[in-house]
Amino acid sequence: MSGFVEKPEAVEVPGLTHLHTGKVRDLYQNADGELIMVASDRISAFDWVLPTEIPDKGRVLTQLSLWWFDQLADLVPNHVLSTDLPPGAPADWAGRTTVCTSLAMIPVECVARGYLTGSGLAEYRQTRTVCGLALPEGLSDGSELPGPIFTPATKAAVGEHDENVPYEEVARQVGAEVAAQLRQTTLAVYGRARDIARERGIVLADTKFEFGFDTEQRLTLADEVLTPDSSRFWPADAWQPGRAQPSFDKQFVRDWLTSPASGWDRGSEQPPPPLPQETVEHTRAKYVEAYERLTGLPWS
């Protein structure tokens, strides 16, 4: 089993229609057809949305995404219209809300990898490929690839895994022209972000993007972008291929859940337990550190 341990009730706001409750974000639509995206403090691990929240997480994700959208604006348009709170919205939505243009979303997770780890490493160990792309012998966990690669995945529902697919499958689903545009744009955005992160002492190992088409049929960057939830960020001074890398994400959560202290059996059908305060504080600190190191701005 997987999914929400406790699925939250949607907040009712006059003039807004609730569309969807995701792992982290709640999606609404206003009378003009614009989308209102609200990033909660929910956190997921092992395909479960946990019962414990991480304070400020949603604001960190929103503000970091907005910063990155600015860094990438010359490469690809994005869906952001404003950050104004809709009339009648709860005060808690401040700093975690984005008003976006509605897009015709492309049903592909656009993943770029510059380093080998995660599901890519698992596939490489079996076949020496990732999404059908042949890689050199001798790579290990954390190895830098000869060059960034586009390794798309199908988008899964809450509680299910995204599934890596070959580029040819993307071309079959969305057409050769759109697939080529997705690959080119994904790698261009990854390259820009990798260089910016590197200047700040951070390795951007991999990341995923979502795209859609606007009313003028322009490919447009959507959802969150280059956050610790959608990317693997590693401290450059601790990077060492051949082992798992320390990271700026929810690793503290994963480590506690798989430790004897949690008392949780990942292979069982039981939902995970609430997180201890120490794990919550460590995880919040990692999200804030990622924001501060990448943007150069203090978190407040």
N, C-alpha and C positions, 0 to 999 in steps of 0.2 A: 504494500500500500504506500501511498504518498499523497501529497497535496497540502491543504491547509490543516494544521492541527486545530485551529479555531478560526474559521472564516469570518472576517469582520463584516459588520453591517455597513452598507453604503450610507454615507452622510447625505442627507437631503438638503439641497440648496434651491431656493426659488429661482426658476428660470433655467435651471440646468437639468439635463436628463442623464442619469447614470447609465453608462454603457458597459463597463467592464471593471472587475476587480482582479488585478494581476498579482504576481508574487510580491511586488513592491509598489507598483503604481495603480492608482485609481483613475479611470478615464470617464470624463463627462463631455456633454456637448451643449453649447448654448443655442439660443434661438437663431443666431446667424450661421449656424453650421460649423462654428469653430470648435476645436477640441480643447478641453481643459484637462491637463495632465498634472496629477498631484502625487508627489513621491512621498510615500509613508516611511516610517522607521522600521518596517518589517524586514526580516532577514530570512534567507532560505539556505538550506544546506541539505545535501543528499536527497534533493527533490521534495523536501518538506519545507513549508513555510512555518517557521518556528513560533511558539507561543510568546516568546520574549522579544521585545523590540530593542533596538540600539538607538539611544537618544541622539538626535541631530542627524542621523544617517540620511534621511530623505533630503534635508537641506543641503548637506554636503554633496550628494549626488546631483542635485539640481544646480547648485552654484558652480560646481566643477564642469558640468556639461555646458552651461552657458559660457564659461570661460573658454572652453575648447571650441565651441561653435564660432566664437570670435576669431580664434587662431586659424580656423579652417575656412573662413568665409570666402576667400579668393579661390579656393579649390572646388567647393561644392556649396550650393545654397542649402539652407536648413529650414526646418518647419516652424521656428519660433516667431510668433507675432508680438507677444508682450509678456511681461511678468506681473501685470496688474491683477489684483484679486477681484474675482467676480463679485458684484453686489450681493451681500448676504452671506458670503462665504465665511466659514469659521476663521477666527484670528490665527489658529494654528496652521492654516494653509500658507501663511506668509513665509516667503523664502523657499517654499517647496512646490510652488505652482507655476506652470508654464501654459500660456495660451498659444495654441498651435493651429496652423492651417491644416485642414483635413486633406489627406493624401490617399491616393490609390496605392496601398501598400503592396510591396513585392514579397511573396511568401518564402523568403530565403534569408537565413542568417549569414551575413557576409563576414567571414572570419579571415583575418590576416595573421600570419605567424612569422615571426622573425627568429624564434627560438623553439626548440623542441621540448615539449612537456605535455602533460595531460593526456587527452584522448589521442592527440597526434603521436605522442611517444608510444602509447599502447599499440597503435597500428604499425608504427615503424618497427617495433620489436618483432612483429609477426611477419611483415611483408617488405620491410625497407621502403615503404611508401607512406604518404599521407594524402588521403583523398585521391589516390591513384597516381600521385606525383612521386616519381622515383627520387630518393635521396641517397647521399653517399654512405658508404659503410663507416662504422666507427663512431657514430654519434651517440650521445648519452643524454640523460635527463639534464636539461638546461643548456645543451649545446646551441651555439648560434648557427643558424642555417646559412648556406652559401649566399642566399638572397631571400627576401621576404616571399612568401607563397600565399596564394588565395585558396583557402580550404573551406568551401561553403558547407552549410548544414541546413537541414529542413527545420522549420520552426515547430516546436512541440507545445502541447497544452500544459497548463500548470500540473506539476507532478509527474511529467514525463520528460525523457531525455531528448534533446536535439540530436539528430542523427547526421553524421558527416556523410556527404555525398560527393561523387566526382563532379568536376566542372561540366562534363558532358550531360549529366543529369539536370543541372541548372539550365543549360542551353535548351534541353528538351522541354523543360517546364515553362520557361519564360521567353524563349526565342534566342537565337544566336546573337543578335544585335544587343539586346538588353543584357544578356549574360556577359558579353565583352565589356559593356559599359560598367557593370557592377564590379567586375574584376579590376579594371583599370582605375576606377575611382577608389575602391577599397584600398588598393596598394598605394595609391598616391596619398591618401589620407593617413594611412599607417606610416608611410615614410616621413611625412611632415611631423606627426606626433612622436615617432621614435626619436627623431633628431632633437625636438624640443625637450623631451623627457631626458635624453642623454645629457644635455647641457645642464640639467638639474640633478645629475647623479642618480638617475633612475633608468632601469632597463624596462622597456615596454616589450614584454615577451610575445604577447598576442592580444588580440582584441576583436570584438565583433560589432558590426554596424547593422542598422536597419535602414532601408531606403524605400521611398515611394515616389510616385509621379504626381506633380501638382497639375492644376487645370491647364497649364501651358505645356504639359508633357515634359517638364524638366525633372531630371533625376534629383531628388531632394533627400538630404540626410535627416533622419527622424529619431524619435525616442531619446534615450540617453546616449552619451558618447564619451568614451575614454574615461570611464569611472572605474573604481576598484570592483564594482559589480560586473562590469562588462569586459574587463581587461585584467591581465596579469602584470602587475608592476613589481619589480624587484629592486632592492637597493644595489646600485652598481658596485659599491665597494665590498659587497658580500657575495657577489655572483661567482659561483664556482661549479662548472659543469661536472656531472657525475653524481649529483645528489639533488634532493629537493631543495628549492631555493626559499629563503625567507621572503615574505611578500607583504604588500600593503592591502590586505583584504580580510576576508573572514576566516583565515586559517586558524585563529584561536578558537573559533566556534567549531570548526571541523575537528580540531585536535581534542577538544574537550568531549565532544559527542562520541568520539571513538575511543576515549580513555575509559579505564575501569571506573573512574570517579562518576561518570554519568549514569552507569548502570543500564545503559541502553544497548540493545542488540540491533545493529543496523539491518541484519537479515530478517528480523522479525516483522510482524505486521503492526507492531505497536508504534504509536507516534513518539517522537523524541520528547524528552522532558524539558522543563524551563531551564534557561541558562543561569548559572551563578553570577552574582554581581561582578566578581573579578573578571570573568570572561567578557561580560558586557563592557566593562570599562576599558579593557585591553583592546577590544575590537573597535570601540568608538575612537580611541586614541589613534589607531592605525588609519582609519578613514580621514580623520582630521590631519594627520601627518601627511598623507598623500596629497590632500588639498593644498596644504601650506607649501610643501616642497615643489609641487608642480606649478602653482600660480605665483609663488613668492609673496603671497598675501597672508596676513594673520587671520585665523578663524575667530569669528566673534559671534 
